[in-house]
Amino acid sequence: MRDLSRSNSHYRKARRKLPLGVASNFRYWGDDQTIYVDHGKGGRIWDIDDNEYIDYRLGYGPIILGYADERVDTAARRGMDVGGVFALSTELEYDVACRISKMVPAAELVRFSNSGTEAVMAALRIARAFTGKDGLVVMEGGYHGLSNVVMWGKEYDDWTPGDAEPPIEPYGDGVPAITKRLFNLVPMNDADALEDLLKKKRDEIGMFLMEPIMGNCCAVTADPRYMRDVREICDRYDVLLIIDEVKTGFRVAKGGVQELYGIKADLCTFAKAIGNGYPLSVVAGREDIMRQVGDGVAHGGTFTAHSVSLAAAAKTLEILDETTALADIEARGLELQAGLSDILAARGIPHSFTGHPALMGLFFAEAPPANYQEWAHSDYAFYDTLAPELHNQGILVEPDSREPWFLCESHNVECLGETLDKFERAVDITLPKLKSQKTGTRQ
Ligand SMILES: Cc1ncc(COP(=O)(O)O)c(C=O)c1O
């Protein structure tokens, strides 16, 4: 067990002022497991107890080059000299927009905001204005931020195949019940389900919001055939295809997940990796749709295109576009997968990888799940028991197996070797623990 005494004592202090002692619910890992960070550098972070971790969470994806990357931070410091925000525009916005359009052909026109949530909200509003239809379809297991209209889903915990489908419920309290009327769900990799829904509700539904690699659901991945069908069905039923690339964008390929599938969204959203951790997000898409902005659709915000974030994004995108950074990350991810696989296979542990080597799900069954329902009904006890052991060894992965592992350019050969040694140790601690949990004996 590692020492978390300072984090524990800070937690007790912080919760007097901050709900759950943190600034975002997802950062609360339990009263005695919530970690407070001292600093990060490259692919590693250090907590306030001076525990060092190789980090595969990377802030849920923004860190694509590494923490405190000198190249990006120098650019961001120059962005500080510009002065912040002016309630006016700067020339750099145009340059960054041009870079995005060059990298992502579907991004014909571009608008900035600060968070993924805001970019998704903007995309939905633009789509509603364009189609004149308020209803949306979302993929089961997808996550699109914390705006009311997308905070609905199905809970499969107490459900067994054969039962009636579970009801659509809000993610939490305070979501207006009325927003449920706009919301529809379909499973991934089932084009018939999408078509059946649109046949019934084509007059109400104007957009399909989805991630071909579900960045918040073990990186469960769409079949290329399914994506081709989705594109064709959306066109046939006058439904805009909105690909949410908040996690995949500027990470899985220069042109994001759309490049991997050879598919063009009508609208797409980006955030996370675009600024290597500095807050900037993007809604982009087809010119005729995006021209709704300024022609009826309101879009903007006080902090939009802040000079620090914009300068950081300009540098990050330059690096991603003009160097081999993304190809290098992918190659390192494949090496990591091969190493993890060897360790697991040597112990007869079935496993598979989902997603992309830069954003990968580690799944403990031979065949990866095809949709959220299959994930929810898989046995993730091994992952749940392994994750805390990895933390103790100094490998930081999300305790919830729905969150994929992220890689960045700073995960070098040294990180890789160390990760594999520590992973092996953690697996060897987990196996007897699991066995004793199953037989009810004490370790
Ligand atoms: C696919 C996707 N869309 C939207 C969001 C929301 O982004 P943010 O947390 O920046 O509001 C997230 C966040 O994880 C995401 O993964």
The ligand as an ORCA input file, in Angstrom:
! r2SCAN-3c Opt
* xyz 0 1
  C     -16.969     12.451    -26.040
  C     -17.080     13.564    -25.048
  N     -17.883     14.609    -25.317
  C     -18.004     15.639    -24.458
  C     -17.316     15.652    -23.273
  C     -17.457     16.809    -22.335
  O     -16.283     17.547    -22.323
  P     -15.935     18.517    -21.095
  O     -15.654     17.641    -19.919
  O     -14.732     19.279    -21.577
  O     -17.108     19.402    -20.892
  C     -16.481     14.588    -22.940
  C     -15.742     14.571    -21.677
  O     -15.153     13.602    -21.279
  C     -16.348     13.522    -23.868
  O     -15.562     12.474    -23.610
*
